[in-house]
């Protein structure tokens, strides 16, 4: 395989027109027809980015829209480790190529939205200055009227300007006519007024919200907040900082969040499960632990358990046979027999 590749590359070098450089890289350019990504030199030759950051920028740019590009997703796709990937993403974020923002979904879940721009410097240019040279059509050149030359042999041989009109015959002794101006050129549309420098509009990196946010759902509450549920809930919330120091709650916050934990306990949720749901995959650092715990207690509330009612067994008072009924009494056969005896007695 190596011999075939070297032979093909040597043959391709012989087909490059012009003299080849004595040293340095020699490009063998084969035009792509499918599966290619356009990468600008401002990224490929960026002086402030490492080679690893440039490589991951090219890889992210080549992925389809909607592909997960988090640290763990990239580590599962490529051979580099998570620390190297995290450092490369921080470089791209510092130079404006990458932006990561936490977004709340309609179901209350918080996800990270990653935005990649191949030319971050173009976002800082004014819209009017960038669009004016492309939108304003070039003004047509208006030719100045040229005086007609004196009639002579050369004038008879010159071709006529009109496409369908033949030149009128002129007599041999004819005075020179006055210069005839050309037809008026169509007036060009007026170019758009330039955007003032003080009011230049810039392209925002993240579009502003266009609709008001819906109100947040209230904290869940149990059907009955018993003293036992209140005690277990308060103990669980007060103990969170032992498992994760960032979840240190004040006494007032613990008192407010007790009904939410009690609603989880009422739905047969184990305290370890509640603790795991509140502290796992939390952002670093947790700036507002009270708001974060309240959101997770509300958004991740498990459904109520499905309880099946089982009718207990009873012992028949007449034949002492076991049967299912909510209250003690007679079985179906005994009830039928007693009903038949009553009918005969009534007859």
N, C-alpha and C positions, 0 to 999 in steps of 0.2 A: 504493500500500500504506500510506503514512503517513497519508493522509486517512481510510482505512477504520479504522485502528487508533485514531486520535484520536477519531473519531466514536463508536466502540464504547466507548472509555473515558469519554467525556463522557456517554453514555447510561447507563453503569453508575454514574456519580456521582449521577445524578438519582434512581436507585433506592435509594440508601442512606438508611435511615430516620433521622430526627433531624437536628438542625442540624449542619452541617459546621464544623470549626475554621477560623478565619480564616487561620492560618499553620501551618506544619509539615506532616508527612506525613499523607496520607489513605489508609487501607488499603481496597482493593477485594478482599475475601476471597471466593474461589471454592473451594468444597469439592473436595478431591481424591478421586477414586474409584479410581485405580490409579497405579502408578509414583510413589510419594511416600515420603519419609523423615521421621520425626519428629525434630526437633532441639530440644533444650532451650535455654531462655534462659540457663542457666548457661554454655553454650558460645557461643551467639550474641552475648552481651553480656559475655563474660569481659574484665575490665579489664586483665589481664596478657598477653593474647594479641594478636598483630597480626592485621590483617584477612586477610593471606595465610595465617597459620596456621589461623584459623577457617575460611577457605574450603577449605583442604585437609582439615581435619577433617571438614567436611560431605561433601566428595567421597569420602573414604575410608569414611565411615559409609554412604554410599549404594551402595558397590560390593558385589557378592555375596561371600559367604564363600568364602575360598580364592583370591581374586584377588591377583595380585602387586602389592604396594604399596611396592616399593623405590624408591630415587631414580631409577634408570634406567627402571623400569617406569612411574612417574608422569610422567617427562619425555617418554616416548614417547606417553603418552596425552593429556597436557595441554600447552598452549603455554608454560608457565613453564620456565625453565632449571633445570639441576641444582643450582646454587648456591642459588637461591631456594627450591627444594623442600627441600634439605638443611637450610637455616636454619629453615623452617617445621616440619619433622619434629623438629628439636631443641627447638623451643619446646613442641610438644605432648608430647614426652618429658619435658621439665623439669616440666610441670604435671600429669603423671600420666595424660594421655589416651592416650599411646602408649608401648608397651614393645617393645623389640627385643632378642631373645635368640638366641644361636647354639646350634643343636641338632645333635646328631650322629644321622644316619639309620642304620638297620640295616646298610646297605652301607658305612658308614664315611665317607660324605660329610658335610661340615659345611654346613648351610644356616642362614639367618636367618629366625626365626619372628617375625612382627609381630602384636602383640595390641593392639586398640583398644577402649577402654572409653568409653561416652558419658557416664558419671557416675562419675569416679574418686573423688569425695568419699564416695559411698555405700559403697565398698569398705572404708572405715575405720570404719564404724559397727559396733557389736557386733551379732552375729546375733540374740541374744535380745531386745535392745531394739527392733530393727527388725521382728521377726516377732511380738512379743507382742500389739500392738494388732490385728493382722490375724487371729491364730489364736484368741484368747480371745473367745468369743461374749458379747454383752452380756447381763448378768443381767436376767431378767424382773422387772418392777416388781410387788411384792406390795401389793395394796390393803389398807388397814386396814379392819376390820369397821365398818360404819356402822349405828347403831341404826335400827330400823324406825320410821317416823313413826306418829303416832296415826291410827287408821282414820277415814276421813272420805269425803266425796264424791270428793275428788281421788284417793284410793287406789283406788277402783273403776275410775277411768278410766285409771290407769297401766298400761302394757303389761306382760305377764308376762316375767320374765327367761329362764325355760326355753324352749327352742325347741319342745318337744312337750307339755309339761305345762300343763294349764289351771289357772287359779287356783281354789282351793277356795272354795265359797260360805261367807261369814261371816255370822253373825246380826247383827241390828241392835245389840243390847246385848251386846258382847263386850269382855272386858278386853284391854288391850294385851298382845301377846305379848312374850316376851323376845327381845332381838336375836339373830338367827341368823347366825353367822359364815359367811363364804364358804368354798367348798371350798378345801382346801389347794392352793396353787400347786405345780406340779412343781418339784422342786429343781434348780437350775442346776448344771452341772458345775463343779467347782472350777477356777479359772484356773491356768494354768501358773505355777510359781514363777519369779520374775524371776531373770535371770542375775546373779550377783554381779559388782560392778564390778571386783574384783581378778582374776576368772577369765573375763572376757568374751572370747569367741572372735571373731577377726577373719577376714575372708575373705582368703585369700592371693592375691596377684596371679598367681603361677605355682603350679600344683598340685605337691606334692612327688612324687617318683618312687615308684611302687608296687611295682616289681620291681627286683632287683639288675641292674646293668649287666653285659652279657656281657664276658668277658675279651677284651682286645685281641689281634688276630692278631699273630704274631711277624713280625719283619723278614724279608723274603725273602732267600734266599741262592742263589748260583749252584751249578750242579752241580760246578764245579771253579774255585776261586779262584786263577787263574794270576797270576804276578807282573805280567804286562802289564795284566790287568784291575784288579788292585789299584793299580797306578800311575796308570792313567787315572781310576779312581774317586776316589782321594785328591786328584788335581789338580783334578777337577771340583768337589768339595766345598770345597776350600780357595779356589777362585776365585769362589765364589758372592757374597762380599761386594763384589767389584768390580762386579757387575751390580746388586746390591741391598744397601746397607750394613746392613740389618737382619738379613741372613743371615750373621752373623759367628759361625763355629763354632770351638770350641776343638780342640786337637789330639786330645784323648781322644774328643770327639764325632765328629770326622772318622774316627778309627779304628773306631768302632762302626758308623758308617753306610756304610763302604766295601762290605760284602757286599750291602747293598740296591742301591746304584748298580751294582755288578757284575752283579747279577741282571738289571737293565734292559739293560746293555750286552750280556749274553749272549743277549738276545732281539732283537738287531739294532736297538736303539734308538740314534739318533744323540745324541751328547752335548748338542747344542743343544736337542734335543727334551726331554731330561731336565731341563736347566736351566730351560726355559720351563715345564715342568709343576710344578717345585718353587717357583718364585717368582711366577707369574702369579696375580692375584686373591687376593693374601694380605691378611689383616686388617692394619689400621694401628692401633697398631704391633704387630709380632710379638714378643710377650713371651717366648716360649720357642721359639727357632728350632730347637733340636735336636728337640723333640717334634713341631714342625710338619713338619719335613723327614721325620722318621721316619714320621709318619702318611701323608704323601703318597706316599712310596716304597712303603708297604704297600697303601694303598687304591687308588692309580692304576696299579698294576703292569699293563703290557700283556700280552696273551696271548702264548704262545710262537708263533713263526712256523711256518707250515705248509710243511714241506719235502717236495718231490716227488722221489723217487728215479728217476733216469734211467739205464737200462741202456746201457752204452757199446757202440759198434760194435767188432766183431772181424773179422779176416781169416781166412777158412777156410784151414786148412793143406792141404786137398786141391785145391779148385778156385779158391782165392784170391778167392772172392766175399765181399762184406761182409755181415755178419749181426750181430744184437744178442745178446750173451751176457755174463754177468758175468766169464767167464774165456776165454782163447783156446782154440781147438780146431777141430772140424769143424762145418760147417753142417748143417742138418737133412737135406738131400738126401744129403750125403756119409755122414752117420751111418746113414741108411736103406740106402744101397748097401753099406756095409761090413757091416751086419748081415745083409743078404741073402746076401752072399758067404760069411760065416761059417756060415750055415745050410746052404748047398750043400756047403761043405767038410766039415761035420760029417755030412751024409747020405752 
